[in-house]
Amino acid sequence: MKARFKYRIYPTPGQKHQLAKLFGCVRVVWNDSLACCL
């Protein structure tokens, strides 16, 4: 039997800002690596 867990986070406004910056950087790195490899 496989167990499955769902987690939900409720970030503060400051944490939301930091997460947006992080995911923005990750998106740029991902897109650049795709462009390099294609």
mmCIF entry with sequence, helices, sheets and N, C-alpha, C, O atoms, coordinates in Angstrom:
data_MODEL
# 
_entry.id   MODEL 
# 
_entity.id                         1 
_entity.type                       polymer 
_entity.pdbx_number_of_molecules   1 
# 
_entity_poly.entity_id                      1 
_entity_poly.type                           'polypeptide(L)' 
_entity_poly.nstd_linkage                   no 
_entity_poly.nstd_monomer                   no 
_entity_poly.pdbx_seq_one_letter_code       MKARFKYRIYPTPGQKHQLAKLFGCVRVVWNDSLACCL 
_entity_poly.pdbx_seq_one_letter_code_can   MKARFKYRIYPTPGQKHQLAKLFGCVRVVWNDSLACCL 
_entity_poly.pdbx_strand_id                 A 
# 
loop_
_entity_poly_seq.entity_id 
_entity_poly_seq.num 
_entity_poly_seq.mon_id 
_entity_poly_seq.hetero 
1 1  MET n 
1 2  LYS n 
1 3  ALA n 
1 4  ARG n 
1 5  PHE n 
1 6  LYS n 
1 7  TYR n 
1 8  ARG n 
1 9  ILE n 
1 10 TYR n 
1 11 PRO n 
1 12 THR n 
1 13 PRO n 
1 14 GLY n 
1 15 GLN n 
1 16 LYS n 
1 17 HIS n 
1 18 GLN n 
1 19 LEU n 
1 20 ALA n 
1 21 LYS n 
1 22 LEU n 
1 23 PHE n 
1 24 GLY n 
1 25 CYS n 
1 26 VAL n 
1 27 ARG n 
1 28 VAL n 
1 29 VAL n 
1 30 TRP n 
1 31 ASN n 
1 32 ASP n 
1 33 SER n 
1 34 LEU n 
1 35 ALA n 
1 36 CYS n 
1 37 CYS n 
1 38 LEU n 
# 
_struct_asym.id          A 
_struct_asym.entity_id   1 
# 
_struct_conf.conf_type_id            HELX_P 
_struct_conf.id                      HELX_P1 
_struct_conf.pdbx_PDB_helix_id       AA1 
_struct_conf.beg_label_comp_id       PRO 
_struct_conf.beg_label_asym_id       A 
_struct_conf.beg_label_seq_id        13 
_struct_conf.pdbx_beg_PDB_ins_code   ? 
_struct_conf.end_label_comp_id       CYS 
_struct_conf.end_label_asym_id       A 
_struct_conf.end_label_seq_id        37 
_struct_conf.pdbx_end_PDB_ins_code   ? 
_struct_conf.beg_auth_comp_id        PRO 
_struct_conf.beg_auth_asym_id        A 
_struct_conf.beg_auth_seq_id         13 
_struct_conf.end_auth_comp_id        CYS 
_struct_conf.end_auth_asym_id        A 
_struct_conf.end_auth_seq_id         37 
_struct_conf.pdbx_PDB_helix_class    1 
_struct_conf.details                 ? 
_struct_conf.pdbx_PDB_helix_length   25 
# 
_struct_conf_type.id          HELX_P 
_struct_conf_type.criteria    ? 
_struct_conf_type.reference   ? 
# 
loop_
_atom_site.group_PDB 
_atom_site.id 
_atom_site.type_symbol 
_atom_site.label_atom_id 
_atom_site.label_alt_id 
_atom_site.label_comp_id 
_atom_site.label_asym_id 
_atom_site.label_entity_id 
_atom_site.label_seq_id 
_atom_site.pdbx_PDB_ins_code 
_atom_site.Cartn_x 
_atom_site.Cartn_y 
_atom_site.Cartn_z 
_atom_site.occupancy 
_atom_site.B_iso_or_equiv 
_atom_site.pdbx_formal_charge 
_atom_site.auth_seq_id 
_atom_site.auth_comp_id 
_atom_site.auth_asym_id 
_atom_site.auth_atom_id 
_atom_site.pdbx_PDB_model_num 
ATOM 1   N N  . MET A 1 1  ? 0.840  -1.176 0.000   1.00 0.00 ? 1  MET A N  1 
ATOM 2   C CA . MET A 1 1  ? 0.000  0.000  0.000   1.00 0.00 ? 1  MET A CA 1 
ATOM 3   C C  . MET A 1 1  ? 0.887  1.243  0.000   1.00 0.00 ? 1  MET A C  1 
ATOM 4   O O  . MET A 1 1  ? 1.860  1.325  0.750   1.00 0.00 ? 1  MET A O  1 
ATOM 5   N N  . LYS A 1 2  ? 0.546  2.191  -0.836  1.00 0.00 ? 2  LYS A N  1 
ATOM 6   C CA . LYS A 1 2  ? 1.304  3.432  -0.919  1.00 0.00 ? 2  LYS A CA 1 
ATOM 7   C C  . LYS A 1 2  ? 0.615  4.513  -0.098  1.00 0.00 ? 2  LYS A C  1 
ATOM 8   O O  . LYS A 1 2  ? -0.603 4.686  -0.157  1.00 0.00 ? 2  LYS A O  1 
ATOM 9   N N  . ALA A 1 3  ? 1.415  5.226  0.658   1.00 0.00 ? 3  ALA A N  1 
ATOM 10  C CA . ALA A 1 3  ? 0.879  6.333  1.452   1.00 0.00 ? 3  ALA A CA 1 
ATOM 11  C C  . ALA A 1 3  ? 1.069  7.633  0.678   1.00 0.00 ? 3  ALA A C  1 
ATOM 12  O O  . ALA A 1 3  ? 2.087  7.826  0.013   1.00 0.00 ? 3  ALA A O  1 
ATOM 13  N N  . ARG A 1 4  ? 0.117  8.492  0.766   1.00 0.00 ? 4  ARG A N  1 
ATOM 14  C CA . ARG A 1 4  ? 0.189  9.778  0.080   1.00 0.00 ? 4  ARG A CA 1 
ATOM 15  C C  . ARG A 1 4  ? -0.101 10.878 1.089   1.00 0.00 ? 4  ARG A C  1 
ATOM 16  O O  . ARG A 1 4  ? -1.019 10.780 1.904   1.00 0.00 ? 4  ARG A O  1 
ATOM 17  N N  . PHE A 1 5  ? 0.696  11.913 1.012   1.00 0.00 ? 5  PHE A N  1 
ATOM 18  C CA . PHE A 1 5  ? 0.525  13.039 1.915   1.00 0.00 ? 5  PHE A CA 1 
ATOM 19  C C  . PHE A 1 5  ? 0.378  14.306 1.098   1.00 0.00 ? 5  PHE A C  1 
ATOM 20  O O  . PHE A 1 5  ? 1.051  14.479 0.082   1.00 0.00 ? 5  PHE A O  1 
ATOM 21  N N  . LYS A 1 6  ? -0.485 15.178 1.533   1.00 0.00 ? 6  LYS A N  1 
ATOM 22  C CA . LYS A 1 6  ? -0.652 16.493 0.921   1.00 0.00 ? 6  LYS A CA 1 
ATOM 23  C C  . LYS A 1 6  ? -0.284 17.540 1.959   1.00 0.00 ? 6  LYS A C  1 
ATOM 24  O O  . LYS A 1 6  ? -0.719 17.483 3.109   1.00 0.00 ? 6  LYS A O  1 
ATOM 25  N N  . TYR A 1 7  ? 0.521  18.490 1.529   1.00 0.00 ? 7  TYR A N  1 
ATOM 26  C CA . TYR A 1 7  ? 0.913  19.565 2.421   1.00 0.00 ? 7  TYR A CA 1 
ATOM 27  C C  . TYR A 1 7  ? 0.507  20.888 1.797   1.00 0.00 ? 7  TYR A C  1 
ATOM 28  O O  . TYR A 1 7  ? 0.568  21.058 0.580   1.00 0.00 ? 7  TYR A O  1 
ATOM 29  N N  . ARG A 1 8  ? 0.103  21.798 2.620   1.00 0.00 ? 8  ARG A N  1 
ATOM 30  C CA . ARG A 1 8  ? -0.248 23.135 2.153   1.00 0.00 ? 8  ARG A CA 1 
ATOM 31  C C  . ARG A 1 8  ? 0.493  24.136 3.029   1.00 0.00 ? 8  ARG A C  1 
ATOM 32  O O  . ARG A 1 8  ? 0.524  24.008 4.253   1.00 0.00 ? 8  ARG A O  1 
ATOM 33  N N  . ILE A 1 9  ? 1.082  25.122 2.392   1.00 0.00 ? 9  ILE A N  1 
ATOM 34  C CA . ILE A 1 9  ? 1.807  26.135 3.156   1.00 0.00 ? 9  ILE A CA 1 
ATOM 35  C C  . ILE A 1 9  ? 1.062  27.460 3.064   1.00 0.00 ? 9  ILE A C  1 
ATOM 36  O O  . ILE A 1 9  ? 0.373  27.740 2.084   1.00 0.00 ? 9  ILE A O  1 
ATOM 37  N N  . TYR A 1 10 ? 1.213  28.243 4.079   1.00 0.00 ? 10 TYR A N  1 
ATOM 38  C CA . TYR A 1 10 ? 0.607  29.570 4.134   1.00 0.00 ? 10 TYR A CA 1 
ATOM 39  C C  . TYR A 1 10 ? 1.721  30.576 4.434   1.00 0.00 ? 10 TYR A C  1 
ATOM 40  O O  . TYR A 1 10 ? 1.931  30.956 5.586   1.00 0.00 ? 10 TYR A O  1 
ATOM 41  N N  . PRO A 1 11 ? 2.436  31.004 3.382   1.00 0.00 ? 11 PRO A N  1 
ATOM 42  C CA . PRO A 1 11 ? 3.571  31.899 3.614   1.00 0.00 ? 11 PRO A CA 1 
ATOM 43  C C  . PRO A 1 11 ? 3.129  33.308 4.001   1.00 0.00 ? 11 PRO A C  1 
ATOM 44  O O  . PRO A 1 11 ? 2.057  33.781 3.626   1.00 0.00 ? 11 PRO A O  1 
ATOM 45  N N  . THR A 1 12 ? 3.991  33.943 4.754   1.00 0.00 ? 12 THR A N  1 
ATOM 46  C CA . THR A 1 12 ? 3.775  35.347 5.104   1.00 0.00 ? 12 THR A CA 1 
ATOM 47  C C  . THR A 1 12 ? 4.067  36.200 3.865   1.00 0.00 ? 12 THR A C  1 
ATOM 48  O O  . THR A 1 12 ? 4.638  35.692 2.901   1.00 0.00 ? 12 THR A O  1 
ATOM 49  N N  . PRO A 1 13 ? 3.693  37.469 3.868   1.00 0.00 ? 13 PRO A N  1 
ATOM 50  C CA . PRO A 1 13 ? 3.990  38.322 2.705   1.00 0.00 ? 13 PRO A CA 1 
ATOM 51  C C  . PRO A 1 13 ? 5.486  38.367 2.356   1.00 0.00 ? 13 PRO A C  1 
ATOM 52  O O  . PRO A 1 13 ? 5.849  38.369 1.180   1.00 0.00 ? 13 PRO A O  1 
ATOM 53  N N  . GLY A 1 14 ? 6.336  38.403 3.362   1.00 0.00 ? 14 GLY A N  1 
ATOM 54  C CA . GLY A 1 14 ? 7.782  38.398 3.103   1.00 0.00 ? 14 GLY A CA 1 
ATOM 55  C C  . GLY A 1 14 ? 8.237  37.101 2.462   1.00 0.00 ? 14 GLY A C  1 
ATOM 56  O O  . GLY A 1 14 ? 9.068  37.103 1.553   1.00 0.00 ? 14 GLY A O  1 
ATOM 57  N N  . GLN A 1 15 ? 7.687  35.989 2.942   1.00 0.00 ? 15 GLN A N  1 
ATOM 58  C CA . GLN A 1 15 ? 8.029  34.689 2.370   1.00 0.00 ? 15 GLN A CA 1 
ATOM 59  C C  . GLN A 1 15 ? 7.502  34.566 0.942   1.00 0.00 ? 15 GLN A C  1 
ATOM 60  O O  . GLN A 1 15 ? 8.153  33.965 0.088   1.00 0.00 ? 15 GLN A O  1 
ATOM 61  N N  . LYS A 1 16 ? 6.327  35.133 0.683   1.00 0.00 ? 16 LYS A N  1 
ATOM 62  C CA . LYS A 1 16 ? 5.788  35.117 -0.683  1.00 0.00 ? 16 LYS A CA 1 
ATOM 63  C C  . LYS A 1 16 ? 6.726  35.838 -1.633  1.00 0.00 ? 16 LYS A C  1 
ATOM 64  O O  . LYS A 1 16 ? 6.968  35.379 -2.750  1.00 0.00 ? 16 LYS A O  1 
ATOM 65  N N  . HIS A 1 17 ? 7.253  36.970 -1.186  1.00 0.00 ? 17 HIS A N  1 
ATOM 66  C CA . HIS A 1 17 ? 8.180  37.741 -2.010  1.00 0.00 ? 17 HIS A CA 1 
ATOM 67  C C  . HIS A 1 17 ? 9.446  36.929 -2.293  1.00 0.00 ? 17 HIS A C  1 
ATOM 68  O O  . HIS A 1 17 ? 9.915  36.885 -3.431  1.00 0.00 ? 17 HIS A O  1 
ATOM 69  N N  . GLN A 1 18 ? 9.995  36.290 -1.265  1.00 0.00 ? 18 GLN A N  1 
ATOM 70  C CA . GLN A 1 18 ? 11.203 35.488 -1.443  1.00 0.00 ? 18 GLN A CA 1 
ATOM 71  C C  . GLN A 1 18 ? 10.947 34.290 -2.355  1.00 0.00 ? 18 GLN A C  1 
ATOM 72  O O  . GLN A 1 18 ? 11.794 33.950 -3.180  1.00 0.00 ? 18 GLN A O  1 
ATOM 73  N N  . LEU A 1 19 ? 9.791  33.650 -2.214  1.00 0.00 ? 19 LEU A N  1 
ATOM 74  C CA . LEU A 1 19 ? 9.453  32.520 -3.082  1.00 0.00 ? 19 LEU A CA 1 
ATOM 75  C C  . LEU A 1 19 ? 9.299  32.964 -4.529  1.00 0.00 ? 19 LEU A C  1 
ATOM 76  O O  . LEU A 1 19 ? 9.716  32.251 -5.442  1.00 0.00 ? 19 LEU A O  1 
ATOM 77  N N  . ALA A 1 20 ? 8.708  34.126 -4.746  1.00 0.00 ? 20 ALA A N  1 
ATOM 78  C CA . ALA A 1 20 ? 8.555  34.644 -6.109  1.00 0.00 ? 20 ALA A CA 1 
ATOM 79  C C  . ALA A 1 20 ? 9.921  34.906 -6.736  1.00 0.00 ? 20 ALA A C  1 
ATOM 80  O O  . ALA A 1 20 ? 10.126 34.607 -7.913  1.00 0.00 ? 20 ALA A O  1 
ATOM 81  N N  . LYS A 1 21 ? 10.858 35.460 -5.968  1.00 0.00 ? 21 LYS A N  1 
ATOM 82  C CA . LYS A 1 21 ? 12.209 35.682 -6.475  1.00 0.00 ? 21 LYS A CA 1 
ATOM 83  C C  . LYS A 1 21 ? 12.891 34.357 -6.793  1.00 0.00 ? 21 LYS A C  1 
ATOM 84  O O  . LYS A 1 21 ? 13.536 34.220 -7.832  1.00 0.00 ? 21 LYS A O  1 
ATOM 85  N N  . LEU A 1 22 ? 12.748 33.388 -5.902  1.00 0.00 ? 22 LEU A N  1 
ATOM 86  C CA . LEU A 1 22 ? 13.372 32.081 -6.102  1.00 0.00 ? 22 LEU A CA 1 
ATOM 87  C C  . LEU A 1 22 ? 12.849 31.415 -7.365  1.00 0.00 ? 22 LEU A C  1 
ATOM 88  O O  . LEU A 1 22 ? 13.635 30.954 -8.193  1.00 0.00 ? 22 LEU A O  1 
ATOM 89  N N  . PHE A 1 23 ? 11.525 31.358 -7.523  1.00 0.00 ? 23 PHE A N  1 
ATOM 90  C CA . PHE A 1 23 ? 10.950 30.687 -8.684  1.00 0.00 ? 23 PHE A CA 1 
ATOM 91  C C  . PHE A 1 23 ? 11.237 31.456 -9.965  1.00 0.00 ? 23 PHE A C  1 
ATOM 92  O O  . PHE A 1 23 ? 11.330 30.854 -11.035 1.00 0.00 ? 23 PHE A O  1 
ATOM 93  N N  . GLY A 1 24 ? 11.379 32.772 -9.877  1.00 0.00 ? 24 GLY A N  1 
ATOM 94  C CA . GLY A 1 24 ? 11.771 33.548 -11.047 1.00 0.00 ? 24 GLY A CA 1 
ATOM 95  C C  . GLY A 1 24 ? 13.170 33.170 -11.512 1.00 0.00 ? 24 GLY A C  1 
ATOM 96  O O  . GLY A 1 24 ? 13.410 33.014 -12.709 1.00 0.00 ? 24 GLY A O  1 
ATOM 97  N N  . CYS A 1 25 ? 14.100 33.024 -10.561 1.00 0.00 ? 25 CYS A N  1 
ATOM 98  C CA . CYS A 1 25 ? 15.469 32.618 -10.905 1.00 0.00 ? 25 CYS A CA 1 
ATOM 99  C C  . CYS A 1 25 ? 15.495 31.199 -11.456 1.00 0.00 ? 25 CYS A C  1 
ATOM 100 O O  . CYS A 1 25 ? 16.204 30.918 -12.422 1.00 0.00 ? 25 CYS A O  1 
ATOM 101 N N  . VAL A 1 26 ? 14.730 30.312 -10.848 1.00 0.00 ? 26 VAL A N  1 
ATOM 102 C CA . VAL A 1 26 ? 14.676 28.924 -11.313 1.00 0.00 ? 26 VAL A CA 1 
ATOM 103 C C  . VAL A 1 26 ? 14.128 28.867 -12.732 1.00 0.00 ? 26 VAL A C  1 
ATOM 104 O O  . VAL A 1 26 ? 14.611 28.090 -13.556 1.00 0.00 ? 26 VAL A O  1 
ATOM 105 N N  . ARG A 1 27 ? 13.129 29.680 -13.020 1.00 0.00 ? 27 ARG A N  1 
ATOM 106 C CA . ARG A 1 27 ? 12.535 29.708 -14.363 1.00 0.00 ? 27 ARG A CA 1 
ATOM 107 C C  . ARG A 1 27 ? 13.557 30.153 -15.397 1.00 0.00 ? 27 ARG A C  1 
ATOM 108 O O  . ARG A 1 27 ? 13.629 29.579 -16.484 1.00 0.00 ? 27 ARG A O  1 
ATOM 109 N N  . VAL A 1 28 ? 14.354 31.178 -15.067 1.00 0.00 ? 28 VAL A N  1 
ATOM 110 C CA . VAL A 1 28 ? 15.374 31.667 -15.994 1.00 0.00 ? 28 VAL A CA 1 
ATOM 111 C C  . VAL A 1 28 ? 16.426 30.591 -16.246 1.00 0.00 ? 28 VAL A C  1 
ATOM 112 O O  . VAL A 1 28 ? 16.820 30.365 -17.390 1.00 0.00 ? 28 VAL A O  1 
ATOM 113 N N  . VAL A 1 29 ? 16.881 29.931 -15.194 1.00 0.00 ? 29 VAL A N  1 
ATOM 114 C CA . VAL A 1 29 ? 17.882 28.873 -15.346 1.00 0.00 ? 29 VAL A CA 1 
ATOM 115 C C  . VAL A 1 29 ? 17.325 27.740 -16.190 1.00 0.00 ? 29 VAL A C  1 
ATOM 116 O O  . VAL A 1 29 ? 18.012 27.227 -17.073 1.00 0.00 ? 29 VAL A O  1 
ATOM 117 N N  . TRP A 1 30 ? 16.089 27.347 -15.927 1.00 0.00 ? 30 TRP A N  1 
ATOM 118 C CA . TRP A 1 30 ? 15.458 26.262 -16.693 1.00 0.00 ? 30 TRP A CA 1 
ATOM 119 C C  . TRP A 1 30 ? 15.355 26.633 -18.169 1.00 0.00 ? 30 TRP A C  1 
ATOM 120 O O  . TRP A 1 30 ? 15.716 25.836 -19.035 1.00 0.00 ? 30 TRP A O  1 
ATOM 121 N N  . ASN A 1 31 ? 14.867 27.834 -18.461 1.00 0.00 ? 31 ASN A N  1 
ATOM 122 C CA . ASN A 1 31 ? 14.714 28.263 -19.849 1.00 0.00 ? 31 ASN A CA 1 
ATOM 123 C C  . ASN A 1 31 ? 16.063 28.372 -20.554 1.00 0.00 ? 31 ASN A C  1 
ATOM 124 O O  . ASN A 1 31 ? 16.175 28.002 -21.723 1.00 0.00 ? 31 ASN A O  1 
ATOM 125 N N  . ASP A 1 32 ? 17.084 28.870 -19.869 1.00 0.00 ? 32 ASP A N  1 
ATOM 126 C CA . ASP A 1 32 ? 18.412 28.969 -20.472 1.00 0.00 ? 32 ASP A CA 1 
ATOM 127 C C  . ASP A 1 32 ? 19.004 27.593 -20.745 1.00 0.00 ? 32 ASP A C  1 
ATOM 128 O O  . ASP A 1 32 ? 19.641 27.385 -21.778 1.00 0.00 ? 32 ASP A O  1 
ATOM 129 N N  . SER A 1 33 ? 18.800 26.656 -19.829 1.00 0.00 ? 33 SER A N  1 
ATOM 130 C CA . SER A 1 33 ? 19.331 25.309 -20.050 1.00 0.00 ? 33 SER A CA 1 
ATOM 131 C C  . SER A 1 33 ? 18.602 24.620 -21.201 1.00 0.00 ? 33 SER A C  1 
ATOM 132 O O  . SER A 1 33 ? 19.223 23.880 -21.963 1.00 0.00 ? 33 SER A O  1 
ATOM 133 N N  . LEU A 1 34 ? 17.309 24.849 -21.339 1.00 0.00 ? 34 LEU A N  1 
ATOM 134 C CA . LEU A 1 34 ? 16.580 24.285 -22.473 1.00 0.00 ? 34 LEU A CA 1 
ATOM 135 C C  . LEU A 1 34 ? 17.071 24.886 -23.786 1.00 0.00 ? 34 LEU A C  1 
ATOM 136 O O  . LEU A 1 34 ? 17.250 24.170 -24.771 1.00 0.00 ? 34 LEU A O  1 
ATOM 137 N N  . ALA A 1 35 ? 17.287 26.188 -23.801 1.00 0.00 ? 35 ALA A N  1 
ATOM 138 C CA . ALA A 1 35 ? 17.757 26.853 -25.014 1.00 0.00 ? 35 ALA A CA 1 
ATOM 139 C C  . ALA A 1 35 ? 19.155 26.362 -25.396 1.00 0.00 ? 35 ALA A C  1 
ATOM 140 O O  . ALA A 1 35 ? 19.476 26.242 -26.579 1.00 0.00 ? 35 ALA A O  1 
ATOM 141 N N  . CYS A 1 36 ? 19.969 26.085 -24.405 1.00 0.00 ? 36 CYS A N  1 
ATOM 142 C CA . CYS A 1 36 ? 21.329 25.612 -24.656 1.00 0.00 ? 36 CYS A CA 1 
ATOM 143 C C  . CYS A 1 36 ? 21.322 24.198 -25.246 1.00 0.00 ? 36 CYS A C  1 
ATOM 144 O O  . CYS A 1 36 ? 22.111 23.886 -26.138 1.00 0.00 ? 36 CYS A O  1 
ATOM 145 N N  . CYS A 1 37 ? 20.438 23.365 -24.748 1.00 0.00 ? 37 CYS A N  1 
ATOM 146 C CA . CYS A 1 37 ? 20.431 21.951 -25.141 1.00 0.00 ? 37 CYS A CA 1 
ATOM 147 C C  . CYS A 1 37 ? 19.638 21.681 -26.412 1.00 0.00 ? 37 CYS A C  1 
ATOM 148 O O  . CYS A 1 37 ? 19.781 20.609 -27.001 1.00 0.00 ? 37 CYS A O  1 
ATOM 149 N N  . LEU A 1 38 ? 18.820 22.607 -26.843 1.00 0.00 ? 38 LEU A N  1 
ATOM 150 C CA . LEU A 1 38 ? 18.012 22.352 -28.042 1.00 0.00 ? 38 LEU A CA 1 
ATOM 151 C C  . LEU A 1 38 ? 18.688 22.785 -29.287 1.00 0.00 ? 38 LEU A C  1 
ATOM 152 O O  . LEU A 1 38 ? 18.132 22.636 -30.375 1.00 0.00 ? 38 LEU A O  1 
# 
